Amino acid sequence: GHADAADLQSAIDGYGFTLKAHESPARRVLAGKADAGLGLRATAEKLGLGFVPVDSQTVRVRANPERVEKQGVRDLEAVLSGVDEVLAELPGFEPAN
């Protein structure tokens, strides 16, 4: 028969462990403290680990229309204006269309 979610979860060492840093799951796998972890392709490749894509995610940055003239929002917009070129160099990232 098919394994249920509880069987799968108990079979994966480290399944219930949650981490805050984006590299932490991969570092636990690398150290042998977990069988697998959710993370970024770029991190897996950087650490020499295998990677199995689960899904893709679109990220959008939005600003409150009443605050778009604030310096912090303008600074963020300036930084993000060149992000497509940076992301194009990272494995697993696709610039926005």
Buried (B, 14 or more C-beta within 10 A) or exposed (E): EEEEEEEEEEEEBBBEEEBEEEBBBBBBBBEEEBEBBEBBBBBBBEEEBEBEEEEEEEEEEEBEEEEEEEEEBEEEEEEEEEBEEEBEEBEBBEEEE
